[in-house]
Amino acid sequence: SEPPRPSASFVVVGGGIAGVTCAEQLAITFPSEDILLITASPVIKAVTNFKQVSKVLEEFDVEEQPSSMLENRLPNIRVIESGVKQLKSEEHCIFTEDGRQHAYKKLCLCAGAKPKLISEGNPYVLGIRDTDSAQEFQKRLTKAKRIMIIGNGGIALELVYEIEGCEVIWAIKDKAIGNTFFDAGAAEFLTSKLISKKSEARIAQKRTRYTVGGSKKEARTKAESESVGSALGPDWHEGLALKGAEEFSHSIHIETACEVKKLYLQEEFKKTEKQSVAFPKAHHGKSVTTDEETWPVYVELTSGKIYGCDFLVSATGVTPNVEPFLQGNNFDLGEDGGLRVDDQMRTSLPDVYAAGDICTACWEPSPVWQQMRLWTQARQMGWYAAKCMAAATLGESIDMDFSFELFAHVTKFFNYKVVLLGKYNAQGLGANHELMLRCTRGQEYVKAIMQNGRMMGAVLIGETDLEETFENLILNQMDLSPYGKDLLDPNIDIEDYFD
Ligand SMILES: Cc1cc2nc3c(=O)[nH]c(=O)nc-3n(C[C@H](O)[C@H](O)[C@H](O)COP(=O)(O)OP(=O)(O)OC[C@H]3O[C@@H](n4cnc5c(N)ncnc54)[C@H](O)[C@@H]3O)c2cc1C
């Protein structure tokens, strides 16, 4: 049969931050070309209010928009709301659920990642990925007296802090909380905040707006059934009242160094004649639940303890969403299951690029950069992938973008501003490094990771105002040994040193 006529030179798959940024950049670079954006979700994610805070630190809002807004903004972008079910890379053609096929000259895959669930198909195990799953979670929470959160990454951290009026058992496999982001010292700094009472006047820092109401009804239902919405981003819990059934603030019990061994439904559990343990008495004294309570689901931990709860939240990381693209294509995959991409964001297959959560960065990275599946990197990769696709089309060469020189992430945990720079957890530095620390309880936590007198990374919690200086010190790899402890002395304005 005759090959399909190219419907667009450039096709981008995925309406998350990576895909939308890539399509926008291509549309701007090639104003007379049609850019096709194919996405399974009825809304797209747009970056708004982008602000370059310093050389590499950036801040922006993320807005869910109907795809028509993107098409209106950039008339040479055409959005197709349909999931990709197959890629025939040799024929340069992709097939969508709606029965259509689309040929491409260059393709960028930005289909994101899916939450890893500790148990598939169990109605009492929830994963949170998109607006729909977050709302489902909120609905279930209003009736819940006790839930269990599994996982120790950013999502778990935020949930634990935001949930009120419900007992929370937080099971983590590490010794300290938040090990994806922190060392034990920072964890301890934050834990004290978790246990102290939340202040009434919570600082509402709004960076994300979700305008779900504006989306098309039929499309929504479809996306729900396929469960392939885009991932939520910063402040995803903003606007969702995460309140359980009871009237109190925090009631958290942390179970460290354990994993889930087995789940039992109520009936199943009764038959085992095993005993569940009561919720350890909360700091505010009153216990909401009793030992006699029966629960819909029981969780046996590897520590041997069994807790009953209304449901579990599985927040144990994500798996790149590569599945729809694999059949018949010989992609090189990274250890984490993502599509391997080189320093030009190319996968192992000709004319197929990838960006965002779906890919695994396999270039030789800068000594102070690492991939993390985050909002900012999705944007940077989407932007850079478009640049690379354009350069390849025009026969030009392109250097790695500056944003990959230094890992930089700014976020909020437990209402503290948190800035992570470079090898903030001494990742891959071996034993040959030292830490410099400054901590004021309840106020700030500053840690610098030093190697051979050079700063390799930093964790800044609170309003430290050090991010720009530290960013420069990590980037320029200046020998800081002459400054010794002055570097973190709060009475010395180190900015003056280096200006
Ligand atoms: C609950 C939660 C909280 C988070 N909090 C933060 C945070 O505070 N800060 C931060 O930096 N990061 C956070 N992240 C991570 C961040 O959301 C992701 O790194 C980022 O959204 C990845 O963007 P992406 O464009 O690669 O993928 P996604 O945003 O997941 O977008 C993927 C797109 O592909 C589409 N798609 C999927 N399959 C198909 C298919 N077969 N065919 C067509 N289209 C398809 C989807 O519909 C979607 O539009 C959080 C993630 C979650 C789940």
The ligand as a MOL file (V3000), in Angstrom:
LIG
                    3D

  0  0  0     0  0            999 V3000
M  V30 BEGIN CTAB
M  V30 COUNTS 53 58 0 0 0
M  V30 BEGIN ATOM
M  V30 1 C 1.3260 14.3810 42.4800 0
M  V30 2 C 2.5490 14.9360 41.8010 0
M  V30 3 C 3.2020 16.0280 42.3280 0
M  V30 4 C 4.3310 16.5610 41.7050 0
M  V30 5 N 4.9270 17.6520 42.2660 0
M  V30 6 C 5.9880 18.2050 41.6420 0
M  V30 7 C 6.5800 19.3840 42.1750 0
M  V30 8 O 6.1760 19.9080 43.2090 0
M  V30 9 N 7.6260 19.9330 41.5130 0
M  V30 10 C 8.1080 19.3940 40.3660 0
M  V30 11 O 9.0550 19.9330 39.7940 0
M  V30 12 N 7.5890 18.2810 39.8490 0
M  V30 13 C 6.5330 17.6630 40.4530 0
M  V30 14 N 5.9900 16.5230 39.9260 0
M  V30 15 C 6.5910 15.9520 38.7000 0
M  V30 16 C 6.1330 16.6720 37.4480 0
M  V30 17 O 4.7470 16.7610 37.4580 0
M  V30 18 C 6.6050 15.9200 36.1990 0
M  V30 19 O 7.9960 15.7840 36.2220 0
M  V30 20 C 6.2320 16.6450 34.9220 0
M  V30 21 O 4.8670 16.9220 34.8770 0
M  V30 22 C 6.6060 15.8370 33.6790 0
M  V30 23 O 6.1240 16.4630 32.5180 0
M  V30 24 P 5.9720 15.6670 31.1750 0
M  V30 25 O 5.5020 16.6560 30.1760 0
M  V30 26 O 7.2030 14.9030 30.8830 0
M  V30 27 O 4.8520 14.5590 31.4480 0
M  V30 28 P 3.3130 14.6880 31.8670 0
M  V30 29 O 3.0410 15.9640 32.5130 0
M  V30 30 O 2.9950 13.4280 32.5830 0
M  V30 31 O 2.5320 14.6890 30.4950 0
M  V30 32 C 2.3940 13.5420 29.6940 0
M  V30 33 C 1.4030 13.8200 28.5920 0
M  V30 34 O 1.3780 12.7250 27.6890 0
M  V30 35 C 0.0480 12.3400 27.4310 0
M  V30 36 N 0.0620 10.9180 27.0630 0
M  V30 37 C 0.3380 9.8430 27.8250 0
M  V30 38 N 0.2560 8.7240 27.1060 0
M  V30 39 C -0.0900 9.0870 25.8680 0
M  V30 40 C -0.3410 8.3760 24.6560 0
M  V30 41 N -0.2540 7.0480 24.5710 0
M  V30 42 N -0.7040 9.0810 23.5650 0
M  V30 43 C -0.8180 10.4420 23.6000 0
M  V30 44 N -0.5730 11.1420 24.6980 0
M  V30 45 C -0.2110 10.4840 25.8230 0
M  V30 46 C -0.6840 12.6620 28.6970 0
M  V30 47 O -2.0610 12.7990 28.4700 0
M  V30 48 C -0.0300 13.9770 29.0760 0
M  V30 49 O -0.6300 15.0470 28.3930 0
M  V30 50 C 4.8460 15.9610 40.5440 0
M  V30 51 C 4.2130 14.8490 40.0050 0
M  V30 52 C 3.0780 14.3330 40.6250 0
M  V30 53 C 2.4250 13.1150 40.0440 0
M  V30 END ATOM
M  V30 BEGIN BOND
M  V30 1 1 1 2
M  V30 2 1 2 3
M  V30 3 2 2 52
M  V30 4 2 3 4
M  V30 5 1 4 5
M  V30 6 1 4 50
M  V30 7 2 5 6
M  V30 8 1 6 7
M  V30 9 1 6 13
M  V30 10 2 7 8
M  V30 11 1 7 9
M  V30 12 1 9 10
M  V30 13 2 10 11
M  V30 14 1 10 12
M  V30 15 2 12 13
M  V30 16 1 13 14
M  V30 17 1 14 15
M  V30 18 1 14 50
M  V30 19 1 15 16
M  V30 20 1 16 17
M  V30 21 1 16 18
M  V30 22 1 18 19
M  V30 23 1 18 20
M  V30 24 1 20 21
M  V30 25 1 20 22
M  V30 26 1 22 23
M  V30 27 1 23 24
M  V30 28 2 24 25
M  V30 29 1 24 26
M  V30 30 1 24 27
M  V30 31 1 27 28
M  V30 32 2 28 29
M  V30 33 1 28 30
M  V30 34 1 28 31
M  V30 35 1 31 32
M  V30 36 1 32 33
M  V30 37 1 33 34
M  V30 38 1 33 48
M  V30 39 1 34 35
M  V30 40 1 35 36
M  V30 41 1 35 46
M  V30 42 1 36 37
M  V30 43 1 36 45
M  V30 44 2 37 38
M  V30 45 1 38 39
M  V30 46 1 39 40
M  V30 47 2 39 45
M  V30 48 1 40 41
M  V30 49 2 40 42
M  V30 50 1 42 43
M  V30 51 2 43 44
M  V30 52 1 44 45
M  V30 53 1 46 47
M  V30 54 1 46 48
M  V30 55 1 48 49
M  V30 56 2 50 51
M  V30 57 1 51 52
M  V30 58 1 52 53
M  V30 END BOND
M  V30 END CTAB
M  END
